Amino acid sequence: MFRFEQEKLSYVELVATIGKGVDEFRAKLWKIAPAESVASQVILRDLVGPDETAVLVMPIDKEAPKGRIKQLQAQSIRIFSTASLLRGGERRGIAKGLDNLKTPPRIVVTDAAVFEQVALVTPDSIPLTAFSILLSRLKGDLVAQTRAAVTVDSLRPGDKVLVAESCTHHPIEEDIGRVKIPRWLEQYVGGELEFTSVKGRDFPLDLSPYKLVIHCGACMSNRQEMLSRIAECHRQGVPSPTTAW
């Protein structure tokens, strides 16, 4: 005679009329859903046609692997038979590179580190974006993250900000998540903020102390994990803006 112990099943209480449990239900679906159901979106294929050119501006910074470019930059190059690569950060060099093209490019994609320089020399008629924005579209929910980015205006000196770093590398002098982003935010806010950093898969269960959650280095995460984190931030009422890269 065999005795089977009853399996404990998790459940979510849903009340459609008031929206109760909807975010929790969505988060659980993302966690158990097959990978193909939340498959990554395309990088640039839907933005650039087969006979069009994309200009990719890729300055080599201290965090890039020696002698190599970053992962998303490499992925972006692979999809093109006609991609013009500009490696320098000097404004004059970028302008010359654009002028040398016989046909204007369909889009210009730049590293965020030189976005301002590239914007100054890119004609208004040519769409301009950053690799970090493409990454947000690829791995997360760009619309939700863009809305969350607007809430930076509500930050005040002394507010707590969580930086969730997917990378596990040792911080360097100009680390994105621990130096560049905090510096930019404090300059924008006009005062000091209190930053907490977590690495890898570490992510606090309680996000209530934070006014903002920033996901850094999501190139190391899959879309399923990113959507789950964004949903959890939304459930707890904490803005979670565009992924840094």
Backbone hydrogen bonds, N-H to C=O, Kabsch-Sander energy under -0.5 kcal/mol:
donor,donor_aa,acceptor,acceptor_aa,energy
5,E,3,R,-0.5
9,L,7,E,-0.5
14,L,12,V,-0.6
15,V,20,K,-1.9
18,I,15,V,-1.1
19,G,15,V,-1.1
20,K,15,V,-1.5
22,V,19,G,-1.2
25,F,21,G,-2.5
26,R,22,V,-2.5
27,A,23,D,-2.5
28,K,24,E,-2.1
29,L,25,F,-2.0
30,W,26,R,-2.2
31,K,27,A,-1.6
32,I,28,K,-1.7
33,A,29,L,-1.8
37,S,34,P,-1.6
38,V,34,P,-0.6
38,V,35,A,-1.3
39,A,36,E,-1.1
41,Q,138,L,-1.1
47,L,44,L,-2.0
48,V,44,L,-1.8
52,E,49,G,-1.5
54,A,82,T,-1.1
55,V,107,I,-2.4
56,L,54,A,-0.6
56,L,84,S,-2.6
57,V,55,V,-0.6
57,V,109,V,-3.3
58,M,56,L,-0.7
58,M,86,L,-3.1
61,D,59,P,-0.7
64,A,61,D,-1.1
68,R,65,P,-2.4
74,A,70,K,-2.2
75,Q,71,Q,-2.3
76,S,72,L,-2.3
77,I,73,Q,-2.0
78,R,74,A,-1.9
79,I,75,Q,-0.7
79,I,76,S,-0.6
80,F,77,I,-1.9
84,S,54,A,-1.7
85,L,83,A,-0.5
86,L,56,L,-2.4
86,L,84,S,-0.5
87,R,85,L,-0.6
94,I,90,E,-1.9
95,A,91,R,-2.4
96,K,92,R,-2.1
97,G,93,G,-2.0
98,L,94,I,-1.9
99,D,95,A,-2.2
100,N,96,K,-1.7
101,L,98,L,-1.1
106,R,53,T,-3.0
107,I,53,T,-0.9
108,V,127,P,-2.4
109,V,55,V,-3.2
110,T,129,T,-2.2
111,D,57,V,-1.4
114,V,111,D,-1.6
115,F,112,A,-1.3
118,V,114,V,-2.4
119,A,115,F,-2.6
120,L,116,E,-1.5
121,V,117,Q,-0.7
121,V,118,V,-0.7
122,T,118,V,-1.1
126,I,123,P,-1.9
129,T,108,V,-2.3
131,F,110,T,-1.7
133,I,130,A,-0.5
134,L,130,A,-1.9
135,L,131,F,-2.2
136,S,132,S,-1.8
137,R,133,I,-2.0
138,L,134,L,-2.2
139,K,135,L,-3.0
140,G,136,S,-2.0
142,L,140,G,-0.6
145,Q,141,D,-2.6
146,T,142,L,-2.4
147,R,143,V,-2.1
148,A,144,A,-1.8
149,A,145,Q,-1.9
150,V,146,T,-1.2
151,T,147,R,-0.5
151,T,148,A,-1.3
152,V,149,A,-1.7
153,D,150,V,-1.6
154,S,151,T,-1.9
155,L,152,V,-1.6
158,G,192,E,-2.8
159,D,156,R,-2.3
161,V,194,E,-2.8
162,L,212,L,-2.6
163,V,196,T,-3.1
164,A,162,L,-0.6
164,A,214,I,-2.9
165,E,163,V,-0.8
165,E,198,V,-3.0
166,S,164,A,-0.6
166,S,216,C,-3.0
175,D,172,I,-1.5
179,V,175,D,-1.7
180,K,175,D,-2.5
181,I,176,I,-2.8
183,R,179,V,-2.2
184,W,180,K,-2.5
185,L,181,I,-2.7
186,E,182,P,-2.4
187,Q,183,R,-2.1
188,Y,184,W,-2.3
189,V,185,L,-2.8
190,G,186,E,-2.3
191,G,186,E,-1.4
194,E,159,D,-2.8
195,F,193,L,-0.7
196,T,161,V,-2.3
198,V,163,V,-2.1
200,G,165,E,-1.2
200,G,167,C,-0.7
202,D,199,K,-2.1
207,L,205,L,-0.7
210,Y,207,L,-1.9
211,K,160,K,-2.9
212,L,160,K,-0.9
213,V,239,P,-2.3
214,I,162,L,-3.2
215,H,241,P,-0.5
216,C,164,A,-2.9
216,C,214,I,-0.6
217,G,244,A,-2.0
218,A,244,A,-0.8
220,M,217,G,-1.8
221,S,218,A,-1.7
226,M,222,N,-1.9
227,L,223,R,-2.9
228,S,224,Q,-1.8
229,R,225,E,-2.1
230,I,226,M,-2.7
231,A,227,L,-2.4
232,E,228,S,-1.9
233,C,229,R,-2.4
234,H,230,I,-2.4
235,R,231,A,-2.5
236,Q,232,E,-1.8
237,G,234,H,-1.2
238,V,233,C,-2.9
242,T,145,Q,-0.8
244,A,215,H,-2.5
